[in-house]
Amino acid sequence: MNNKVNNHTTKRIGWAILINIFITIAEAIGGTLSGSLALLSDAGHNLSDVISLGLSYLGEKVSERKATRRHTFGFKRTEIFTALINSLSLVGIALFIVLEAIKRVSSPPQLSLEIMLGVAVIGLFGNVFSMIILGKEENNLNIKSAYLHLFYDAISSIAVIICGIIIYFTTWVKVDLIVSFLIAGMILWSGLSLIKRITHIFMQGVPEHLEFDKILKDILGVSGVKNVHDLHIWSINSNEAFLSCHICMDESDGKRDTDRIIQNINEVLLKNHNIRHTVIQAENRNLCEMGELCNK
């Protein structure tokens, strides 16, 4: 991501933070005055939005820093680190909502529907506006985790509004607790899904959009390559893949032009898989037999 795009992203995050600070304060006051756990849950989720967006802002700013002799990959992994914290906060909030709902099952409080509905509507419009400002970026887990905070908070606000309408017509106040459980379930599912993706990156797994076997086949298809071993594919953030491998040279054509072969491999990897960062080692046959992940 270049600096111009990154600066634009951080500005959008900054505006979203300001909006959600206002929503959090409004829903916290409204939830306390109305007695609605669903609205308080939404306020708690909005507080996590503020924290999430703040971490996302920090992550984008830090990731702009250039590589150094001490940090040769730069600081791009900050995106993943902040996304992990955001995801863990989603899980924590979901568990808090569940525990609070369980406490209220035996004695649901009296609710003020006017305050509950009014504040929920304000929260809904604020979240939708924040989502529009932030935008959805599938290729940036940091921004995606922040976007999901906002998305599920908007869903939560809709659920609170529906909850208030049901209570108004039926006087069944326990629906407030049911909605709280549903909100917690959505938040928990979102957080765990992101944690799974983030953990895969931390474990240096093959990026989800790439297929190991197809990449291996493409490398073997380059003229002059007889064999491949020690093929590793990983990423340090959500949109940049890295590859390293050892290739056995085919000597049937006489003298080998290793520079040309490696250049051809890089062209194939870039064209077919959008892999720009590679380390390719050319070897003689006796070294090739020593490796792992080897095509024989």
Phi, psi and omega per residue, in radians:
M1 nan 2.160 -3.117
N2 -1.353 2.939 -3.029
N3 -1.111 -0.639 -3.135
K4 -1.090 -0.800 3.111
V5 -1.146 -0.729 -3.112
N6 -1.108 -0.729 3.128
N7 -1.114 -0.689 3.099
H8 -1.105 -0.704 3.139
T9 -1.121 -0.778 -3.122
T10 -1.155 -0.578 3.077
K11 -1.127 -0.747 3.119
R12 -1.096 -0.722 3.125
I13 -1.093 -0.714 3.139
G14 -1.030 -0.778 3.103
W15 -1.130 -0.704 3.131
A16 -1.118 -0.627 3.108
I17 -1.075 -0.824 -3.118
L18 -1.058 -0.761 3.138
I19 -1.078 -0.763 -3.061
N20 -1.323 -0.415 2.999
I21 -1.106 -0.763 3.111
F22 -1.093 -0.788 -3.126
I23 -1.084 -0.753 -3.116
T24 -1.043 -0.821 3.142
I25 -1.095 -0.771 -3.120
A26 -1.102 -0.774 -3.095
E27 -1.289 -0.571 3.096
A28 -1.132 -0.783 3.100
I29 -1.160 -0.795 -3.137
G30 -1.111 -0.717 3.126
G31 -1.142 -0.684 3.124
T32 -1.176 -0.789 -3.122
L33 -1.213 -0.628 -3.083
S34 -1.509 -0.358 -3.111
G35 1.409 0.209 -3.083
S36 -1.541 2.077 3.068
L37 -1.199 -0.619 3.128
A38 -1.047 -0.723 3.135
L39 -1.250 -0.677 3.062
L40 -1.118 -0.659 3.089
S41 -1.081 -0.721 3.116
D42 -1.137 -0.644 3.093
A43 -1.124 -0.728 3.098
G44 -1.102 -0.680 3.109
H45 -1.170 -0.661 3.101
N46 -1.160 -0.601 3.053
L47 -1.089 -0.692 3.083
S48 -1.149 -0.536 3.064
D49 -1.066 -0.773 -3.136
V50 -1.084 -0.796 3.123
I51 -1.121 -0.772 -3.129
S52 -1.054 -0.819 -3.130
L53 -1.162 -0.629 3.091
G54 -1.116 -0.742 3.097
L55 -1.151 -0.669 3.119
S56 -1.117 -0.723 3.102
Y57 -1.060 -0.822 3.123
L58 -1.075 -0.756 -3.123
G59 -1.076 -0.737 3.138
E60 -1.169 -0.689 -3.140
K61 -1.171 -0.763 -3.126
V62 -1.178 -0.670 -3.100
S63 -1.164 -0.256 3.100
E64 -1.255 -0.385 -3.068
R65 -1.102 2.468 -3.076
K66 -1.355 2.835 3.100
A67 -1.139 2.600 3.110
T68 -2.218 3.056 3.093
R69 -1.160 -0.415 3.124
R70 -1.571 -0.581 3.116
H71 -2.130 1.463 -2.989
T72 -1.235 -0.347 3.057
F73 -1.569 0.008 -3.048
G74 1.343 -2.646 -3.073
F75 -2.142 0.486 -3.078
K76 -1.162 -0.434 -3.135
R77 -1.242 -0.172 3.053
T78 -0.975 -0.608 3.103
E79 -0.969 -0.790 -3.099
I80 -1.248 -0.670 -3.130
F81 -1.106 -0.814 3.133
T82 -1.185 -0.598 3.085
A83 -1.120 -0.632 3.112
L84 -1.142 -0.772 3.111
I85 -1.071 -0.746 3.108
N86 -1.046 -0.753 -3.113
S87 -1.161 -0.726 3.112
L88 -1.128 -0.606 3.109
S89 -1.160 -0.608 3.061
L90 -1.052 -0.783 3.133
V91 -1.098 -0.771 3.139
G92 -1.073 -0.736 3.133
I93 -1.134 -0.721 3.130
A94 -1.059 -0.769 3.139
L95 -1.149 -0.670 3.111
F96 -1.090 -0.761 -3.133
I97 -1.088 -0.743 -3.141
V98 -1.084 -0.817 -3.134
L99 -1.086 -0.723 -3.141
E100 -1.180 -0.651 3.122
A101 -1.158 -0.700 3.133
I102 -1.062 -0.691 3.133
K103 -1.082 -0.550 -3.028
R104 -1.635 -0.050 -3.086
V105 -1.043 -0.764 -3.059
S106 -1.329 -0.453 -3.110
S107 -2.493 1.380 3.127
P108 -1.095 2.399 -3.119
P109 -1.350 2.877 3.021
Q110 -1.266 2.456 -3.062
L111 -2.000 2.509 3.013
S112 -1.791 1.752 -3.016
L113 -1.155 -0.593 -3.114
E114 -1.073 -0.826 3.137
I115 -1.179 -0.765 -3.095
M116 -1.006 -0.869 -3.103
L117 -1.228 -0.731 -3.107
G118 -1.082 -0.801 -3.125
V119 -1.224 -0.627 3.132
A120 -1.107 -0.676 3.106
V121 -1.136 -0.753 3.088
I122 -1.039 -0.771 3.128
G123 -1.080 -0.697 -3.137
L124 -1.090 -0.874 -3.129
F125 -1.105 -0.663 3.125
G126 -1.125 -0.730 -3.142
N127 -1.191 -0.744 3.128
V128 -1.094 -0.739 3.121
F129 -1.112 -0.694 3.106
S130 -1.121 -0.691 3.120
M131 -1.113 -0.694 3.129
I132 -1.132 -0.737 -3.140
I133 -1.130 -0.815 -3.052
L134 -1.230 -0.770 -3.103
G135 1.386 2.728 -3.111
K136 -1.802 2.087 3.134
E137 -2.097 1.774 -3.101
E138 -1.118 -0.477 -3.047
N139 -1.538 0.044 3.119
N140 -2.221 1.829 -3.070
L141 -1.137 -0.527 3.111
N142 -1.086 -0.890 3.121
I143 -1.202 -0.657 -3.138
K144 -1.101 -0.722 3.139
S145 -1.116 -0.693 3.091
A146 -1.161 -0.713 3.123
Y147 -1.082 -0.717 3.134
L148 -1.139 -0.627 3.030
H149 -0.959 -0.846 -3.107
L150 -1.174 -0.716 -3.114
F151 -1.079 -0.864 -3.106
Y152 -1.245 -0.435 3.043
D153 -1.234 -0.634 3.062
A154 -1.121 -0.740 3.071
I155 -1.064 -0.706 3.125
S156 -1.069 -0.745 3.136
S157 -1.100 -0.702 3.084
I158 -1.086 -0.732 3.140
A159 -1.112 -0.689 3.116
V160 -1.121 -0.712 3.122
I161 -1.100 -0.810 3.104
I162 -1.079 -0.714 3.120
C163 -1.016 -0.809 -3.138
G164 -1.095 -0.676 3.120
I165 -1.134 -0.754 3.127
I166 -1.077 -0.773 -3.131
I167 -1.124 -0.651 -3.132
Y168 -1.073 -0.714 -3.073
F169 -1.550 -0.396 -3.050
T170 -2.048 -0.297 -3.036
T171 1.039 0.342 3.128
W172 -1.551 1.592 -2.996
V173 -1.249 -0.342 -3.114
K174 -1.213 -0.206 3.067
V175 -1.096 -0.441 3.076
D176 -1.061 -0.690 3.128
L177 -1.261 -0.669 3.120
I178 -1.078 -0.772 3.110
V179 -1.088 -0.664 3.117
S180 -1.071 -0.744 3.102
F181 -1.099 -0.720 3.133
L182 -1.127 -0.738 3.105
I183 -1.062 -0.778 3.139
A184 -1.073 -0.698 3.131
G185 -1.098 -0.757 3.121
M186 -1.110 -0.762 -3.133
I187 -1.104 -0.755 -3.113
L188 -1.109 -0.777 3.136
W189 -1.064 -0.743 3.138
S190 -1.102 -0.820 -3.110
G191 -1.112 -0.764 -3.121
L192 -1.177 -0.624 3.120
S193 -1.108 -0.748 3.122
L194 -1.188 -0.694 3.126
I195 -1.056 -0.672 3.110
K196 -1.060 -0.799 3.133
R197 -1.144 -0.746 -3.112
I198 -1.141 -0.735 3.126
T199 -1.077 -0.663 3.114
H200 -1.058 -0.679 3.120
I201 -1.238 -0.749 3.113
F202 -1.080 -0.568 3.126
M203 -1.452 0.134 3.112
Q204 1.004 0.698 3.076
G205 -1.291 2.826 3.078
V206 -1.109 2.230 3.140
P207 -0.876 2.482 -3.003
E208 -1.068 -0.475 -3.101
H209 -1.512 0.000 -3.134
L210 -1.985 2.621 3.122
E211 -2.058 2.103 -3.081
F212 -0.951 -0.854 -3.051
D213 -1.128 -0.651 3.124
K214 -1.174 -0.693 3.118
I215 -1.135 -0.764 3.107
L216 -1.048 -0.774 3.137
K217 -1.081 -0.708 -3.140
D218 -1.151 -0.678 3.127
I219 -1.164 -0.751 3.133
L220 -1.150 -0.414 -3.134
G221 -1.367 -0.144 3.123
V222 -1.350 2.287 -3.131
S223 -1.031 2.290 3.131
G224 1.773 -0.203 3.122
V225 -1.685 2.107 -3.129
K226 -1.695 -0.597 -3.067
N227 -2.722 2.795 3.136
V228 -2.376 2.409 2.998
H229 -2.554 2.987 -3.082
D230 0.867 0.812 3.102
L231 -1.468 2.095 -3.139
H232 -2.202 2.344 3.136
I233 -2.302 2.204 -3.098
W234 -2.686 -3.134 3.097
S235 -2.532 2.720 3.086
I236 -1.862 -0.226 3.013
N237 -2.505 -2.838 -3.009
S238 -1.544 -0.047 -3.076
N239 -2.409 0.122 3.119
E240 -2.191 2.098 -3.126
A241 -1.762 2.564 3.106
F242 -2.167 2.616 -3.122
L243 -2.489 2.415 2.985
S244 -2.395 2.554 3.111
C245 -2.840 2.874 2.997
H246 -1.942 2.342 3.123
I247 -2.045 2.439 3.033
C248 -1.578 2.312 -3.081
M249 -1.533 2.451 3.069
D250 -1.522 1.989 -3.069
E251 -1.635 0.173 -3.070
S252 -1.149 -0.433 -3.134
D253 -1.604 0.207 -3.137
G254 1.525 -2.282 -3.073
K255 -1.114 2.373 -3.081
R256 -1.704 2.397 3.052
D257 -1.817 1.507 -3.033
T258 -1.132 -0.632 3.134
D259 -1.065 -0.750 -3.138
R260 -1.142 -0.755 -3.115
I261 -1.112 -0.801 3.131
I262 -1.113 -0.691 3.092
Q263 -1.088 -0.720 3.115
N264 -1.123 -0.693 3.105
I265 -1.089 -0.795 -3.140
N266 -1.085 -0.655 3.120
E267 -1.137 -0.719 3.119
V268 -1.147 -0.747 -3.124
L269 -1.138 -0.661 3.130
L270 -1.234 -0.780 -3.089
K271 -1.189 -0.785 -3.020
N272 -1.564 -0.450 -3.004
H273 -2.328 0.012 -3.136
N274 0.983 0.654 3.073
I275 -1.705 2.042 -3.074
R276 -1.822 -0.433 -3.056
H277 -1.811 1.930 -3.101
T278 -2.356 2.653 2.951
V279 -2.289 1.947 -3.060
I280 -2.097 2.147 -3.141
Q281 -1.887 2.170 3.106
A282 -1.586 2.373 -3.050
E283 -2.356 2.830 2.955
N284 -1.422 2.952 -3.020
R285 -1.081 -0.676 -3.069
N286 -1.130 -0.566 3.075
L287 -1.305 -0.565 -3.064
C288 -1.096 -0.530 -3.080
E289 -1.326 -0.115 -3.056
M290 -1.594 -0.175 -2.963
G291 -1.533 2.995 3.029
E292 -1.870 3.032 -3.063
L293 0.824 0.871 -2.997
C294 -1.855 2.353 3.042
N295 -1.553 2.033 -3.082
K296 -1.996 nan nan
